[in-house]
Amino acid sequence: MDSFWIRLTGHGENKESFSKATYQDWLNDVESKIKKLQKDYENITCIGFSMGGLLTIQLSEHYLIDQVVLCNTPIYLYNISVITSDLVQAIFAKHQEKRAYYFGSVRETSFKACFQFLTLLFSTKKKLKIGIKDDLKDNILILQNKRDETTYYKSATYIAKLCDFRVSLNLYNGGTHQLFLSENKENAAKDILKFITA
């Protein structure tokens, strides 16, 4: 199968470019890609990781999308117990990797971009509450690491419950927010492939 990824406006550039991007830019990026794919493909699966999951939910009622995969998609932010544990290790046990991850995130993230993300998050939650669930696809796969520090894992069960559990929900023990860089990456890839080809 063919696969494509989208570089969202402002991502992968510098902090200044990231600050200028809006959540509407990101929605437009995804919708534009879907329309281009429509010209060559009959079946399109959207896989959204983290904020990409919010963008996927926003566009999931789009008639061109056949399947949806949501990976560590935030509804509830931050698992405080995980963050506290990680910071204790980073500071007192001098765990260099965790220290670099958390302090690097603070330096690289733009306040304006965070505001745009939160606007997208609240807009998505509102859409879910007022009835977008009726437009969501029945063929949804939700993947979530339980030890995700950024997306509290109850986000996944919230979305599944909202869809009356007409979805496939896979909760993995351990892991981090970076699902495809963590210990569960192989399981996640196999589960996605199985879902798409079923």
C-alpha positions as CSV (number, residue, x, y, z in Angstrom):
1,M,0.0,0.0,0.0
2,D,1.1,3.6,-0.5
3,S,1.6,5.8,2.5
4,F,2.1,9.6,2.8
5,W,2.8,12.0,5.6
6,I,2.0,15.7,5.9
7,R,4.4,18.3,7.2
8,L,2.0,20.7,8.9
9,T,2.5,24.4,8.5
10,G,5.3,25.7,10.8
11,H,6.4,22.2,11.9
12,G,10.0,21.1,11.4
13,E,11.0,24.7,10.8
14,N,12.1,27.3,13.3
15,K,10.3,28.6,16.4
16,E,9.3,31.8,14.6
17,S,7.6,29.9,11.8
18,F,5.9,27.6,14.3
19,S,4.5,30.7,16.1
20,K,2.9,32.1,13.0
21,A,0.9,28.9,12.2
22,T,-2.7,28.5,13.1
23,Y,-4.8,25.4,13.8
24,Q,-6.8,26.4,10.7
25,D,-3.6,26.2,8.6
26,W,-3.1,22.6,10.0
27,L,-6.7,21.6,9.1
28,N,-6.3,23.1,5.6
29,D,-3.0,21.1,5.2
30,V,-4.8,17.8,6.0
31,E,-7.9,18.6,3.9
32,S,-5.7,19.6,0.9
33,K,-3.8,16.3,1.1
34,I,-7.1,14.3,1.3
35,K,-8.4,16.0,-1.8
36,K,-5.2,15.3,-3.7
37,L,-5.3,11.7,-2.8
38,Q,-8.9,11.4,-3.9
39,K,-7.7,11.8,-7.5
40,D,-5.7,8.6,-7.4
41,Y,-7.2,6.4,-4.6
42,E,-10.6,5.0,-3.9
43,N,-9.9,4.1,-0.2
44,I,-8.1,6.5,2.2
45,T,-7.2,5.8,5.8
46,C,-6.2,8.7,8.0
47,I,-3.7,8.0,10.8
48,G,-3.4,10.8,13.3
49,F,-0.8,10.9,16.0
50,S,-1.3,13.2,19.0
51,M,-2.5,16.5,17.6
52,G,-2.9,14.8,14.3
53,G,-5.6,12.7,15.9
54,L,-7.5,15.9,16.7
55,L,-7.2,17.0,13.1
56,T,-8.4,13.6,11.9
57,I,-11.4,13.8,14.2
58,Q,-12.2,17.2,12.8
59,L,-12.2,15.9,9.3
60,S,-13.4,12.4,9.9
61,E,-16.9,13.1,8.6
62,H,-15.3,13.9,5.3
63,Y,-16.8,11.5,2.8
64,L,-13.4,10.7,1.2
65,I,-12.1,9.1,4.4
66,D,-12.8,5.3,4.8
67,Q,-10.9,4.5,8.0
68,V,-9.5,6.4,10.9
69,V,-6.6,5.5,13.2
70,L,-6.1,7.7,16.3
71,C,-2.8,7.3,18.1
72,N,-2.2,8.9,21.6
73,T,-4.9,11.5,20.7
74,P,-5.4,14.0,23.5
75,I,-8.7,14.8,25.1
76,Y,-7.4,15.0,28.6
77,L,-3.9,16.5,28.8
78,Y,-1.0,15.3,31.0
79,N,-0.6,12.3,33.2
80,I,0.7,14.1,36.3
81,S,1.9,10.9,38.1
82,V,4.0,9.9,35.0
83,I,5.5,13.4,34.6
84,T,6.3,13.6,38.4
85,S,8.1,10.3,38.2
86,D,10.0,11.3,35.1
87,L,11.1,14.6,36.6
88,V,12.3,13.0,39.8
89,Q,14.4,10.6,37.7
90,A,15.6,13.5,35.5
91,I,16.6,15.7,38.4
92,F,17.6,13.4,41.2
93,A,18.7,10.3,39.4
94,K,20.2,12.4,36.6
95,H,18.5,10.5,33.9
96,Q,19.9,12.4,31.0
97,E,17.4,11.2,28.3
98,K,14.4,12.3,30.4
99,R,16.0,15.5,31.3
100,A,16.7,16.3,27.6
101,Y,13.2,15.4,26.7
102,Y,11.4,17.6,29.1
103,F,13.7,20.6,29.1
104,G,14.1,20.4,25.4
105,S,10.3,20.6,24.9
106,V,10.1,23.7,27.0
107,R,12.8,25.5,24.9
108,E,11.4,24.4,21.5
109,T,7.7,25.0,22.0
110,S,6.2,28.3,21.1
111,F,3.5,29.8,23.4
112,K,1.5,30.9,20.4
113,A,1.6,27.4,18.9
114,C,0.5,26.0,22.3
115,F,-2.5,28.4,22.2
116,Q,-3.4,27.2,18.7
117,F,-3.1,23.6,19.8
118,L,-5.4,24.3,22.8
119,T,-7.9,26.1,20.5
120,L,-8.0,23.0,18.3
121,L,-8.3,20.7,21.4
122,F,-11.3,22.7,22.8
123,S,-12.9,22.9,19.3
124,T,-12.6,19.1,18.9
125,K,-14.0,18.4,22.4
126,K,-16.9,20.7,21.6
127,K,-17.6,19.1,18.3
128,L,-17.6,15.7,20.0
129,K,-20.0,16.8,22.6
130,I,-22.5,18.4,20.3
131,G,-22.9,15.5,17.9
132,I,-19.9,14.9,15.6
133,K,-19.9,11.4,17.0
134,D,-22.8,10.6,14.7
135,D,-20.6,11.5,11.7
136,L,-17.5,9.6,12.9
137,K,-16.7,6.5,11.0
138,D,-17.6,3.1,12.4
139,N,-14.2,1.8,11.4
140,I,-12.0,3.5,13.9
141,L,-8.9,2.1,15.6
142,I,-7.6,3.8,18.8
143,L,-4.1,3.2,20.1
144,Q,-2.9,4.5,23.4
145,N,0.1,4.0,25.6
146,K,-0.9,3.9,29.3
147,R,2.3,5.6,30.4
148,D,1.9,8.5,28.0
149,E,3.0,11.6,29.8
150,T,1.3,14.1,27.5
151,T,-2.1,12.5,26.7
152,Y,-3.8,11.0,29.7
153,Y,-4.8,7.5,28.6
154,K,-8.4,8.0,29.6
155,S,-8.6,10.1,26.4
156,A,-8.7,6.9,24.4
157,T,-11.5,5.4,26.5
158,Y,-13.5,8.7,26.3
159,I,-13.4,8.6,22.5
160,A,-14.3,4.9,22.4
161,K,-17.2,5.4,24.8
162,L,-18.4,8.4,22.8
163,C,-18.6,6.1,19.8
164,D,-20.6,3.6,21.8
165,F,-17.5,1.3,21.6
166,R,-18.1,0.7,17.9
167,V,-14.4,1.0,17.6
168,S,-11.3,-1.1,18.2
169,L,-9.4,0.1,21.3
170,N,-5.9,-1.0,22.1
171,L,-4.3,0.2,25.3
172,Y,-0.6,-0.7,25.7
173,N,1.1,-1.0,29.0
174,G,4.1,1.3,29.5
175,G,5.3,3.4,26.6
176,T,5.5,7.2,26.2
177,H,3.7,9.8,24.2
178,Q,6.0,9.0,21.3
179,L,4.2,5.8,20.5
180,F,6.2,5.0,17.4
181,L,9.5,5.5,19.2
182,S,8.6,3.6,22.4
183,E,8.6,0.0,23.4
184,N,5.2,-0.6,21.8
185,K,6.0,0.7,18.3
186,E,6.1,-2.8,16.8
187,N,2.8,-3.8,18.3
188,A,1.3,-0.5,17.1
189,A,2.5,-1.0,13.5
190,K,1.2,-4.6,13.4
191,D,-2.2,-3.5,14.8
192,I,-2.5,-0.7,12.3
193,L,-1.6,-3.0,9.4
194,K,-4.1,-5.6,10.6
195,F,-6.8,-3.0,10.9
196,I,-6.3,-1.5,7.4
197,T,-6.1,-4.8,5.6
198,A,-8.9,-6.6,7.5
